[in-house]
Amino acid sequence: MLLVLLALIQVLVLILFLLIWKYKKISYDSSAKTKFKIMPKKKIKLEQGIIIGLYVFVAIFIFYILASNYLPNLMKPINSGTYELNLNNPASALASFYFNKDIFGDVENERIIIDSGEIVNLVFKPKKIISESEKVIIEIEGKNLGTDVYLDEKLIIPDLSNYVKIKEFENNEIWAKKDLIKKEYIKGSTAETFVYYNFPSASVYSFKELSKDIPELNDWNNDETKIYTTFRDNLKLAVYHGGGNLEVEFTKQDLNNNVGRDEYTLTITDLEGKEFYNKVYGDDGDKKDSKVLGEDQDFDLSIGLERGIYYLEFKKDGNNKVSDSTLKDLKIGSNKVLIVGDMLVYEPNQKFFTKANSEKEIKFHYWWTNRYQKIYFTGDKIFTENINEDYKSKDYVVELEKGSYNFRIEKDHIWVKGDYFSLNEESWFNLPTLGEDKLMQDNDILIIDKAWLSIDGENIFAKVKTEVKGEESKYKFQVLDANKFYIKNLVLKV
């Protein structure tokens, strides 16, 4: 900043000196008390005026360059502006805002159709000096006949041909796939709670940042959930907690089949990954491969937590080539507890529950001899899966239709792989969706942010916040399907 001011002062002093030298007559009088006398200035001639003008222009130009680069906020009113795409010549490199390739048909009814699905660059090359990383808004108005539009690989306009708007809030709209439409919906005060209550575990793409608030479960209480199954390897639980102290008990038992310390690390985090607890539960004292089953190690903890959903993750140690401990007799002070992801069930004849809010699959995997077995399913459908010897060391996949299922495992030492499980239907709850990072082909629900996307039938108006990327900014632009999208107006605002 100091260097800029010094440079400006030097320029102004230079101009002042030149003006005095050009247009003042200086004389010397030896008898006078004042040795130097400045004579009255002469009438400025045309050529002299031109020279003055050049000096002033150079000074202003230098000031503009320096201020634009070092004082961007000062120059923002001057450098701000709106740059509009010329629909009659959208690929003209002479413009400040244009496409680098002609992917357009003819202009019809003041709109131009995009007849290619390839990725092109939307180029912003302003004549003014705009600092890098300056925030800009790109606005696109058009007609969507059934396609997706992306800017810098981010979806800005979705294909809504297979969706119906089912709910509107002050700032958001909820769109659902046509085959998910219901006659009645559970009320929700926000878009997030509405989706949670009506479409649990649905795949969601949101055009706004989703709230981190946890929906309240009216059927929660702090009755103890007792999990008497024995597990080996890692285990992850999700617990809904109504606030206050969360009580946890569990038993660790070392197998002592391998050389090395047999340990588990327990961490407690919220849905965003914030850690509230981390502790290593150590070896029973037998670090050798004695093959002598260790004594039960009983542990308990009490931790104060606000209302929310928390992950309790038991991670095996890295001291052994395979897990050399088991977990059993877990007691959690909440009636809402899920087993998240895969679990290695160590005992036979164990029962679990799972719910499929849409079609999903679970897998069973055994690797020991004579562990071929049957899995018995009850609930919305009753059936039995026979995992025979052909599936030793292979995944056996069970496809589940939408519904609720209890299942019983016949034998021990088997992996059960899936999204979520619980002991029974009473302890089940749905985890709130965090939204997909990218739009998948079959997202169930779309949450539209009305501040950035306005939909009126086929007519679309979208806004995207981005930034200047240098003297020549390039934004990747793609319409997924050719001849499906018309541009009526495309502007960039600084």
N, C-alpha and C positions, 0 to 999 in steps of 0.2 A: 504494500500500500504506500509506503514512504517513497519507494522508487518511482511509483506512478506520479505522485505529487511533485517530486523533484523534476521529473521529465516535463510535466506540464508547466511548471514555473520557468524552466529554461526556454521552452518554446515561446511563452508570453514575453519574457525579457528580450529575446531575440527580435521578435516582431516589433516591440516598442522601440528598441535601439534603431532598427532599420527605418521606422517611420520618422524618428527624430532626425536621423542622418539625411534622409531624402528630402524632407519637407521643411526643415528649419535652416536658416542661414546663420552660421556661427562666425563672429568676428573677434579680433584681438585689439584691445585698446590699452597701451602701456601706461597712459596717464590716469586712467580711471581706477577707482578703488576696486571695481569689479573687473578683473582681467578679461573675462569672457562675456560676450553679450550675444544673446539669442535674438535674432531679428525676427520680425513677424513672418509667419509662413506665407508662402506664395499660393496662389490659386492652383488647385490641383488640376493637372492636365489629364486627358483621356487615358494616355498610356500609363500615367502614374496611378490612376484609379484601377486600371486592370491589374497592375502589380500588387496594389493593396488587396484587391479581391483574391488574387492567387495566394497571397500570404494568409489571408483569413481562411480560405478554403483548405489550405494545407494544415493550418492549425486545427480547424474543426475536424478534419479527417483523422489527424493523429490522435486528437482527443477521443473520437469515436472508437477507434481501434483499441486504444489503451483502456478506455472505460468499459467497452464490451467484453474485453478479456479479463480485466481485473476487478471491475465493479458491475457485474451482470445485473444485480438488483436495481442499481441506479438506471441502467439503460433498458430495463425490461419494458417500460411503456413504449419505447421507441421500436424495440426489436420484436415486440409481440405483434401478432396478426393472424389472419386466417388464410390458409392456402387451399385452393379448391382445384380438384381434378377437372381438366378440360375434357368433357365427354366426347367432343368432336375429334380430339387428338390426344387420347389418354396415354400414349407411349412416346410423347414428344420430350426429348431430353433437353429442350430449350426452356421447359417450364421448371418451376421450383418443386413441383409435386407431380409425380408421374409414375407409370409402370415401366419397368425395363424391357418389357416384351408385350407385343400386341396380341392379346388373347380375347379380343372383343369382336362382336358382330356389329351390325349397323345400329345407329341411334334410332329408336322408335318410341314415340310418345314421350320424348325427353328422358328416355331410359336407354341403357346400353346393356346388352346381354353378354355374359362371359361364356365363351364357347370352348373352354379348355379346363381340364381338371389338374393341370400341372402347377407346380409351385413356382411363383414368380416373385420378383422384388418390387415392393412399393417404395419408391425412392423420394427422399426429401432432401433437396439441395437448395437451401435458401440463398438469396443474394445478400441478406443481412448476416451479421455475425451473431450466432446464437451459441451460448456456451454448451459444452458437452454435458450430458446428464440433465439438461433442462427438461422439465416435465411438459409433455404435450398431450393433447386429446385428439384421437382420430375418431371421426364420426362417419358412419356409413348408413345411408338410407336406400332402401331397395325393395325388391319383391322376391320372395323366396317360394319357389315352386316345389321344394322338397329336397333340400341338400344341406350340408354343413359348411360353414365358412370359418376358416382359421386365419389368425394373425400371429406370426411368430410361434407357430405350432400350438397355439392355445385357441380353443373353440370360443368364438365370439357370437356366432349365430347358429342355433341348432336346427336340425331337420325335425319338424314337429308333425310330420304327416302321419305318424303312428301314435301320437299323444293327444290327450284331451286335458284342457284346464279344468281342475276339479276344485280348486280353492284359491281365493285371492285375499291377501292381507294388504295392509297399507303400503308396504314397500316390496312385497314379494308375491309371486304367483307359484302355485304348485301344479305341475303337469305330470300326469301318469300315463303309462302305456294303456292302450285301449282295453286290453284283456285283464287289467287290474281294477277296472272301474267297479265301485260298490254302490249299492242303493243308499246306504247310510254311512256316515263317518263319525268317529269319535272326535269331539271337539278338542282343539289345541289352541293355546293362546299365541303361539308362534309357529312359524313354518317348521322349525325343528321338532317341536313337540307334536304337531299334527302328523308329521311323517312317522315319528317314533310310535305313536299310538295306533296308527292305521296301517303302516307298512313296515313292521319290525323286520330288521335285517335285510331290507330291500337294498338293491344297489342304487346309489344316489349320486347324481352329478349336480353340484350347486354352482351358480354363477356369482354367489356371494360367499363371504367367509362365514362359516356356520358358527353359531353360538356354542360356547363351551359349557353352557348350563346343562346340568344333569336332570332329566325328567324325574319327577317324584313318583315313587312306587307306593300306591296306597295300601298294598297288602304286605308291606315290609314290617317285620318286627325283629327283635334281637334274640329270638329263640335260637338255640344252638343247632347248627347243622353238623351232624356226626357222620364222618366218612370212614367207615371201618375197612375199606379196601386197602390192600397193600400195593404200593407203587414202587417201581424201580426207575432209575434214570431221572430226567428233568420232569417237573410238574409245575403247571401254571394254573392259578385260580383267579377268577374274577368275582369280587364280592361287592354287593350293594350294601352300603353302610349308611344308617340314618343319622349319624352324628354321635359324638361322645367317644367313649373308650371302646375300641375293637379288641375283643378277647380271642386269642389264638392258642391252641394246644396241638402238639403233634409228637409222634414217637419216631426216632431214628434208630435203625438197627443195622450194624455193619455186617457184611457177609464174610469179609476177610479172605476172599479168594485170590486177591492180587496184592503185590507188593506196593506200598504207598499209603499215605494218609487217606482215610475215607471221610470226606467232608461234604456238607451241603451249605450253600450260601442262600440265605433268604433275603429278598428285597421286596419292599412294598412301595409301589408307585401309583400315581393316578393315571388317568387316560392319556394325559399329555406327556407322561414320562417323568414328572417331578418325583424325586425320591424322598421318602419319609423314613425309611428304615433299611438298614443293611447290616447283616451280621453273619459271620461264619460259624457254623455248628460243627465242632471238630470231631476227630477220630476217638474211638473208644479205648485207645491205648494199644491195640494190636495192629501194627503197621506191616506185618509180614503176611505172606500167603499161607496162613496156618490152616485155613479151611474150617476154622472153629467159629461157629455163628456167635456174634457178639451179643452182649447184654442189651436190653432195651435202654435207650437214652430218652428220657421224657423231658420235653421243653414246653414252656408256655411264655406268652408275652401279652402285654396290654399296652395299647398305643392310642392316644387321643387323636381323633380325626374328624374333620367336618363331614357333613353329608356329601356323599359322592360314590363313585365306583372306583375300586382300587384293585390293582393286580398284586397278588401274592405269588412270587415266582421262586421256586426252589431249584437251584442250579447245582448240578453235580460238580465235583471237583475235577481238575485236570491232572490229578496225581496217578490215576490208573488208566489202563488202556480201555477199560469199560467201567460202567458204573458199578461200584462195589458196596453200595448202601441201599436200604429201602426206607420208604416213608409209610407210616400207617397211623391209624387211630387219630385222624385229624378232626379237630373240633373248632368250628368257626362261629363266632358270636353274631350270626346273621342267618335269617331263613332264606336268603337269596345268594346262592353260591353256584358258580359255573366252573367246569373244567375247560380250560381254553386250549385248543389244539390237541396234539397227540399225547397219548398216555400209554405207558407200559404197565399192563395189569399183571401182577405177580402171583395172584391167587386164583383158583378156579371158582366157578359158579357165582360170578359177580354180576350185579344188575345196574343198569344205567338208563338214562332217559335222554332223548334229543328231540328237537322240534325243527321241522323243515318249513320255513315260511314261504319257500318256493322250492323247486326241485333242487336236490343236493345229493352228494354222495359221501359215504363213509367207507373206510378201508380197514381190513383186518390183515395182520401179518404175523405169522409164526415162523420160527426157524429151528426149533428143537424137534428131535425125533418124537413121534407119537403124540404130537400136539394138534393133529388134524381133529376137527371138532365141528359141532353144529352151533349156530347162533340163532336164538329163538326170539322172534319179534312179535310184540302185541301192541295194541293201541288202535289207531285208525285202521290199520291193516294187520292181519295175523299171517305170518309166514315164517319159514325156517330156511336158513342158508347153510348149506353143507360145504365146509371148507376141507376138501379132501387132500390126500397126500400130494396131488399134482401142484398144490399151491404152497408147498414148503419153500420158504425164503422168497415168496412172491406176494404182492399185494392182491388181496381178494376184495373186489369193489362191489358195494351194494348201493344201487340207485334208489333213492327215496323220493316219493312224490310228496307234495305239500301235505303236511299233517304232523301228528304227534306220535312218538314211538317209544315204547319201552323195549329194551333188549337184554338178554341174559347170555353171558359168555360161559361156555361149558368147561373149558380147561384154562390152565394158567399159562404164564410166559407168552403173552400175545400183545402186540401193538394194536391199539385202536386209534385210527387217524381220522380227524375231521375238524370242523370248526369249533363247535361247543357241545358239551355234554353236562348233565347234572345227575344227581342221585334219583330224583323223581320230578314230577311235573310241578309240585309245590315249590321247589327250590329254583326252578327255572326263571330267568328273566332275559329280556332282550337288551343287548348292548346298543347304545345309540350309535347311529352311523356318523362317521367323520367326513363322509363325502369322498368321491373318487378324485384323484389328481387329474386324470384324463377321462374323457367320455369314452366309455366302452360301447360296443356295438348294441348291447341290449340293456342299457340302464333302465331300471324300472321307473325311477322318479327323477324329474328335473325341477330344481328350484331356481326360478328366474328372479334376478334383481332388477326391479323396475327402474331404478336409477340409471342403469346401464343398458337395458334392453327393453324395448317397447314393441309389443306384438299386436297387430290388428289384422287378423286373418292372414293373408299372404304378405301384407305390408309390414316391413321391419325397419326399426330404427335402433342402431346399436352404437354405443360409445366405448372406447378402449383407452385406458390411461397407459402411456408408455413414455419414452424419453428420447432425447436427441442422442445419436450415437457417434457424432463427429461432424465434419464438414459435409459429408454425404451419408445420411442415415439410410439404411436399407432394412425394410421390414418384410419378412416372408409372408406372402399372401397366397391363400389357396381356397378355391371353391371345389368341393369334393367331386361334384358331378357337373359335367358340361351341360350348358343350355338349361340350367335350372335356377339361375340367379341373375336378376337385373339390378344394375346400379343406377339409382336416380341421382344421388348426390354423394360425394366423397370428399371430405375436407379434413385438414389438419389444423388444429388451433394451438398456438404457442401462448 
